[in-house]
């Protein structure tokens, strides 16, 4: 494989960005990323055109995009979904679903043969051991009391592919779950919960844990009765997912979180559903009409917020806009931080020598991908400008 040298862009590293920097890729790995240097002899030069050169983004919480939803996904749909994400600079993703056995079985089966399987670290299941009062969009039949035997059954059904699972720490028997989840190779996540901060701390301890979509579907920041959101915000070791679309979490709260939480413990997520990445308009989603706009996806009849309409590249842009975060911090929250949470941070997630050459050249407003590479292979022609075709019916 011929070496590649990317020039004339702003190279985004974990702790800084370098205008006019250089990135060299050889044999599918980052060989150099830093200050400007001459293109090595024999390397193919790529002009970044003044754009940002970033690691490939990683979305750990996504329910669908490009008119593809997991509840009815096919092999063709998964390939189309992957192409849509790559066209937006998202190189790795964790399909997220409720504890629907049929969906979990289908996704696990699709990943046996999918071309993107090596870039999917696992599945994310929200529930089933969550609060019925904070289930949000999770259907009631997928909520149940703590049952470790059923947890093992779900992981067997998934062929061992479940990597993250959300539970509510206040439930009877919840103290069993962190150890049981880790034993099965599943990262414990807390959310869809009415737990107090002290309940969460008692159940979760000091080991690695993540808060599912901070502030959404959880007890909050009451000054006398701090809830799960306070636990996530206040505990240094806890990773927190943050939806930066400005609708799911108000910009003021995004600013507070950015100031209060260490930058290496915030994960930007899309929490996107099927209409994300498609044009605004009316669609049919899970047998109901929904209206997608720049603010989110809403049920057409009630106006209730259903999910996000933006993908992670736009989330990075909005987070920078709402908080004033520098580009290297916002990008880290959508690349290296999720990689470290998933245990793959030594091999991907940042532009550092020896890591996989998963990288993207973005326009400076993150609205367009100029080029995308997966382990050094240029996928730009394969995916950029890819059509969002019908997986759901819709009209503008």
C-alpha positions as CSV (number, residue, x, y, z in Angstrom):
1,X,0.0,0.0,0.0
2,X,1.5,3.3,-1.1
3,X,2.2,5.8,1.7
4,X,-0.1,8.9,2.0
5,X,0.9,12.4,3.2
6,X,-1.9,14.8,4.1
7,X,-0.8,18.5,3.8
8,X,-2.3,22.0,4.2
9,X,-4.8,21.2,6.9
10,X,-5.3,21.8,10.6
11,X,-4.2,18.6,12.2
12,X,-6.4,17.9,15.3
13,X,-4.5,16.0,18.1
14,X,-5.8,15.0,21.5
15,X,-4.3,18.0,23.3
16,X,-4.0,20.7,20.6
17,X,-4.5,21.4,16.9
18,X,-1.8,22.4,14.4
19,X,-2.7,24.7,11.5
20,X,-0.6,23.7,8.5
21,X,0.3,20.4,10.0
22,X,1.2,17.1,8.3
23,X,-0.1,13.5,8.7
24,X,1.8,10.6,7.1
25,X,0.1,7.2,6.7
26,X,1.9,4.0,5.9
27,X,0.7,0.4,5.8
28,X,-2.7,1.4,7.3
29,X,-1.2,3.1,10.3
30,X,-0.4,6.6,11.4
31,X,3.3,7.1,10.9
32,X,3.5,10.8,11.7
33,X,1.1,13.5,12.9
34,X,2.5,16.9,13.8
35,X,4.0,20.1,12.6
36,X,4.6,20.7,8.9
37,X,7.2,18.5,7.2
38,X,8.0,17.7,3.6
39,X,6.1,14.9,1.9
40,X,8.2,11.7,2.0
41,X,9.6,10.5,-1.3
42,X,7.2,8.1,-3.0
43,X,4.2,9.1,-0.9
44,X,0.9,10.2,-2.5
45,X,0.1,13.8,-1.3
46,X,-3.4,14.7,-0.3
47,X,-4.3,18.4,-0.1
48,X,-6.6,19.1,2.9
49,X,-7.5,22.5,1.5
50,X,-7.3,24.2,4.9
51,X,-9.8,21.8,6.5
52,X,-9.6,19.9,9.7
53,X,-7.7,16.6,9.7
54,X,-9.2,14.6,12.5
55,X,-9.4,11.0,13.7
56,X,-12.5,9.1,12.5
57,X,-15.4,9.9,14.7
58,X,-16.9,7.1,16.9
59,X,-20.6,7.2,17.9
60,X,-21.4,4.9,20.8
61,X,-25.1,5.7,20.9
62,X,-27.0,5.6,17.7
63,X,-30.4,4.0,16.9
64,X,-30.4,4.6,13.2
65,X,-29.7,7.0,10.3
66,X,-30.1,7.5,6.6
67,X,-33.7,6.1,6.9
68,X,-32.4,2.8,8.4
69,X,-33.6,1.8,11.8
70,X,-32.4,-1.3,13.7
71,X,-36.0,-2.5,14.3
72,X,-36.3,-3.5,10.6
73,X,-32.7,-3.5,9.4
74,X,-31.5,-5.8,6.6
75,X,-28.0,-6.6,5.3
76,X,-28.5,-4.0,2.6
77,X,-29.8,-1.5,5.1
78,X,-26.7,-2.0,7.4
79,X,-24.4,-1.3,4.4
80,X,-26.4,1.8,3.5
81,X,-26.3,3.0,7.1
82,X,-22.5,2.5,7.2
83,X,-22.1,4.4,4.0
84,X,-24.1,7.3,5.4
85,X,-22.0,7.5,8.5
86,X,-18.7,7.3,6.7
87,X,-19.9,10.1,4.5
88,X,-20.3,12.2,7.7
89,X,-16.9,11.2,9.0
90,X,-18.1,8.5,11.5
91,X,-15.9,5.5,11.1
92,X,-17.0,3.4,14.1
93,X,-20.4,3.0,15.7
94,X,-22.2,1.1,18.4
95,X,-25.8,0.1,17.3
96,X,-28.1,1.0,20.1
97,X,-31.5,-0.7,20.8
98,X,-33.9,-1.5,23.6
99,X,-33.9,-5.1,25.0
100,X,-35.9,-6.5,22.0
101,X,-34.7,-10.0,21.6
102,X,-35.7,-10.1,17.9
103,X,-33.7,-6.9,17.1
104,X,-30.7,-8.1,19.2
105,X,-30.7,-11.5,17.4
106,X,-31.0,-9.8,14.0
107,X,-28.2,-7.3,14.6
108,X,-25.9,-10.0,15.9
109,X,-26.6,-12.1,12.8
110,X,-26.0,-9.2,10.4
111,X,-22.7,-8.5,12.0
112,X,-21.5,-12.0,11.3
113,X,-21.0,-11.1,7.6
114,X,-21.2,-7.3,7.3
115,X,-18.3,-5.5,5.7
116,X,-18.3,-3.0,8.5
117,X,-18.3,-5.6,11.3
118,X,-14.6,-4.9,12.3
119,X,-15.6,-1.2,12.9
120,X,-18.5,-2.1,15.2
121,X,-17.2,-2.7,18.7
122,X,-20.5,-4.2,19.8
123,X,-24.1,-3.6,20.6
124,X,-25.6,-1.1,23.2
125,X,-28.8,-2.2,24.9
126,X,-30.8,0.3,26.9
127,X,-32.5,-1.8,29.5
128,X,-34.2,-4.0,30.4
129,X,-33.4,-3.3,34.0
130,X,-34.6,0.3,34.1
131,X,-37.2,2.5,35.8
132,X,-40.6,2.2,34.3
133,X,-41.1,5.8,35.3
134,X,-38.1,6.9,33.3
135,X,-38.3,4.5,30.3
136,X,-38.8,7.4,27.8
137,X,-39.2,6.0,24.4
138,X,-38.5,2.4,25.5
139,X,-41.6,0.3,25.2
140,X,-43.1,-1.1,28.4
141,X,-42.6,-4.8,27.3
142,X,-38.9,-4.3,27.3
143,X,-38.6,-3.2,30.9
144,X,-38.3,-5.8,33.7
145,X,-36.9,-6.4,37.2
146,X,-33.3,-7.2,37.7
147,X,-32.7,-10.8,36.6
148,X,-29.0,-11.9,36.1
149,X,-30.1,-15.1,34.4
150,X,-32.0,-13.1,31.8
151,X,-29.0,-10.9,31.4
152,X,-26.9,-14.0,30.5
153,X,-29.6,-15.1,28.2
154,X,-29.5,-11.8,26.3
155,X,-25.7,-12.0,25.9
156,X,-26.0,-15.6,24.6
157,X,-28.7,-14.5,22.1
158,X,-26.3,-11.7,20.9
159,X,-23.4,-14.1,20.5
160,X,-21.5,-12.2,23.0
161,X,-21.7,-8.9,21.1
162,X,-23.4,-6.8,23.7
163,X,-20.8,-4.3,24.8
164,X,-22.8,-1.7,26.7
165,X,-26.0,-1.9,28.8
166,X,-28.0,0.7,30.7
167,X,-29.5,-0.1,34.1
168,X,-31.2,1.9,36.9
169,X,-29.1,1.7,40.1
170,X,-32.2,2.1,42.5
171,X,-33.8,-1.2,41.4
172,X,-34.0,-4.1,43.8
173,X,-31.0,-6.3,43.1
174,X,-29.2,-3.7,41.0
175,X,-26.1,-4.0,43.2
176,X,-25.5,-7.4,41.4
177,X,-25.4,-5.9,38.0
178,X,-22.0,-4.1,37.7
179,X,-20.1,-7.3,38.5
180,X,-22.4,-9.5,36.4
181,X,-22.1,-7.2,33.4
182,X,-18.3,-7.0,33.5
183,X,-18.1,-10.8,33.8
184,X,-20.0,-11.0,30.5
185,X,-17.7,-8.3,28.8
186,X,-20.4,-5.6,29.1
187,X,-19.6,-2.1,30.2
188,X,-22.1,-1.0,32.9
189,X,-24.0,2.2,32.1
190,X,-26.6,4.0,34.3
191,X,-29.6,5.8,33.1
192,X,-33.4,5.7,32.6
193,X,-33.4,6.0,36.4
194,X,-34.8,7.8,39.4
195,X,-31.7,7.0,41.5
196,X,-30.2,9.5,43.9
197,X,-26.6,10.4,43.5
198,X,-25.8,8.5,46.7
199,X,-27.6,5.4,45.5
200,X,-25.7,5.4,42.2
201,X,-22.4,5.9,44.0
202,X,-23.1,3.0,46.4
203,X,-24.0,0.6,43.5
204,X,-21.4,1.7,41.0
205,X,-18.3,2.1,43.1
206,X,-15.1,3.5,41.7
207,X,-14.7,1.3,38.6
208,X,-15.3,2.5,35.0
209,X,-18.9,3.3,34.3
210,X,-20.9,5.5,31.9
211,X,-24.0,7.7,32.3
212,X,-26.4,7.1,29.4
213,X,-27.4,10.4,27.7
214,X,-26.7,12.7,30.7
215,X,-29.8,14.6,31.9
216,X,-32.2,12.8,29.6
217,X,-34.5,10.2,31.3
218,X,-32.9,10.5,34.7
219,X,-33.2,12.2,38.1
220,X,-31.5,15.6,37.9
221,X,-29.6,18.3,39.7
222,X,-31.9,19.3,42.5
223,X,-30.0,21.3,45.1
224,X,-31.4,19.3,48.0
225,X,-31.9,15.9,46.4
226,X,-29.1,15.4,43.8
227,X,-30.0,12.7,41.3
228,X,-28.2,10.6,38.8
229,X,-27.2,13.6,36.7
230,X,-25.4,15.0,39.7
231,X,-23.6,11.6,40.2
232,X,-22.4,11.7,36.6
233,X,-21.3,15.3,36.7
234,X,-19.6,15.1,40.1
235,X,-17.7,11.8,39.9
236,X,-14.3,12.3,38.2
237,X,-14.1,8.7,37.0
238,X,-17.5,8.5,35.4
239,X,-17.9,8.9,31.6
240,X,-21.0,10.8,30.6
241,X,-22.7,10.7,27.2
242,X,-23.9,14.2,26.1
243,X,-26.3,14.9,23.2
244,X,-25.1,18.3,21.9
245,X,-27.9,19.0,19.5
246,X,-29.2,21.9,21.7
247,X,-32.7,20.3,22.0
248,X,-32.1,17.2,24.2
249,X,-29.9,19.3,26.5
250,X,-30.3,23.1,26.6
251,X,-27.2,25.1,25.6
252,X,-26.8,26.4,29.2
253,X,-26.5,22.9,30.5
254,X,-24.0,22.0,27.8
255,X,-21.9,24.9,29.0
256,X,-22.2,23.9,32.7
257,X,-21.2,20.3,31.8
258,X,-18.2,21.4,29.8
259,X,-17.0,23.6,32.6
260,X,-17.7,21.1,35.4
261,X,-16.7,17.8,33.8
262,X,-13.1,16.9,32.7
263,X,-12.9,17.0,28.9
264,X,-11.6,13.4,28.8
265,X,-14.8,12.1,30.4
266,X,-17.4,13.6,28.1
267,X,-18.6,11.5,25.2
268,X,-20.5,13.4,22.4
269,X,-23.2,11.1,21.0
270,X,-25.9,11.6,18.4
271,X,-28.7,9.4,19.9
272,X,-29.9,9.6,16.3
273,X,-32.9,7.7,14.9
274,X,-33.6,6.6,11.3
275,X,-34.5,10.0,9.8
276,X,-31.2,11.5,10.9
277,X,-29.0,12.3,7.9
278,X,-32.0,12.6,5.6
279,X,-33.7,15.8,4.4
280,X,-36.2,17.5,6.8
281,X,-39.7,16.3,6.3
282,X,-42.4,13.8,7.2
283,X,-41.5,10.1,7.6
284,X,-43.0,7.0,9.0
285,X,-41.1,5.6,11.9
286,X,-42.1,2.5,13.9
287,X,-45.6,2.7,12.5
288,X,-46.1,6.4,13.4
289,X,-45.7,9.6,11.4
290,X,-42.8,11.7,12.5
291,X,-41.5,15.1,11.5
292,X,-37.8,15.7,11.2
293,X,-36.2,19.1,11.5
294,X,-32.9,20.6,12.4
295,X,-34.0,20.6,16.0
296,X,-35.0,17.0,16.2
297,X,-37.5,14.3,15.2
298,X,-41.0,14.7,16.7
299,X,-44.2,12.7,16.5
300,X,-46.3,14.5,13.9
301,X,-49.6,14.2,15.9
302,X,-48.4,15.2,19.4
303,X,-45.3,17.1,18.9
304,X,-43.4,14.9,21.4
305,X,-39.7,14.7,20.8
306,X,-38.7,11.2,19.6
307,X,-35.0,11.5,18.9
308,X,-32.1,13.3,17.2
309,X,-32.0,14.4,13.6
310,X,-28.3,15.2,13.4
311,X,-25.2,13.0,13.1
312,X,-22.1,13.3,15.2
313,X,-20.1,15.6,12.9
314,X,-22.9,18.2,13.3
315,X,-22.9,17.5,17.0
316,X,-19.2,18.4,17.2
317,X,-19.9,21.7,15.4
318,X,-22.8,22.5,17.7
319,X,-20.9,21.7,20.9
320,X,-18.1,24.1,19.8
321,X,-20.7,26.7,19.1
322,X,-22.7,26.3,22.3
323,X,-19.7,26.0,24.7
324,X,-16.8,27.7,23.1
325,X,-14.7,24.5,23.3
326,X,-11.6,24.4,21.1
327,X,-11.7,22.0,18.2
328,X,-9.3,19.5,19.7
329,X,-11.5,19.0,22.8
330,X,-14.7,18.7,20.9
331,X,-13.2,16.2,18.5
332,X,-11.6,14.2,21.3
333,X,-15.1,13.9,22.9
334,X,-16.2,12.2,19.7
335,X,-13.2,10.0,19.0
336,X,-10.5,9.3,21.6
337,X,-12.9,9.4,24.6
338,X,-15.3,6.8,23.2
339,X,-12.4,4.7,22.0
340,X,-11.0,4.7,25.6
341,X,-14.4,3.9,27.1
342,X,-14.7,0.9,24.7
343,X,-11.1,-0.3,25.5
344,X,-9.8,0.3,21.9
345,X,-8.0,3.6,22.6
346,X,-4.6,2.1,22.1
347,X,-5.4,1.2,18.5
348,X,-7.7,4.0,17.3
349,X,-9.4,7.2,18.2
350,X,-6.5,9.7,17.7
351,X,-3.9,10.8,15.2
352,X,-0.9,9.2,17.0
353,X,1.9,7.1,15.5
354,X,1.1,3.4,15.5
355,X,-2.6,3.7,15.6
356,X,-5.0,2.7,12.8
357,X,-5.2,5.3,10.1
358,X,-8.9,6.0,10.6
359,X,-9.0,9.7,9.7
360,X,-11.2,12.3,8.1
361,X,-10.7,15.6,6.3
362,X,-13.6,17.9,7.2
363,X,-14.5,21.3,5.9
364,X,-14.0,23.8,8.7
365,X,-17.7,23.9,9.6
366,X,-17.8,20.1,9.8
367,X,-20.7,20.1,7.3
368,X,-18.8,18.2,4.6
369,X,-16.3,15.4,4.4
370,X,-13.5,16.1,1.9
371,X,-12.0,12.6,2.5
372,X,-12.4,9.6,4.8
373,X,-9.9,6.8,5.4
374,X,-10.4,3.5,7.2
375,X,-7.1,1.9,8.2
376,X,-5.4,3.9,5.5
377,X,-7.8,3.0,2.7
378,X,-9.4,6.0,1.1
379,X,-13.2,5.4,1.2
380,X,-14.2,8.8,-0.1
381,X,-15.3,7.7,-3.6
382,X,-17.3,4.8,-2.1
383,X,-19.4,6.9,0.3
384,X,-19.3,10.7,-0.1
385,X,-22.4,11.9,-1.9
386,X,-24.0,8.5,-1.3
387,X,-27.8,8.7,-1.7
388,X,-30.1,8.3,1.3
389,X,-32.5,5.9,-0.3
390,X,-35.8,4.5,1.0
391,X,-35.7,2.5,4.1
392,X,-38.7,4.4,5.3
393,X,-41.4,6.2,3.4
394,X,-41.0,10.0,3.4
395,X,-41.8,13.2,1.8
396,X,-40.2,16.6,2.0
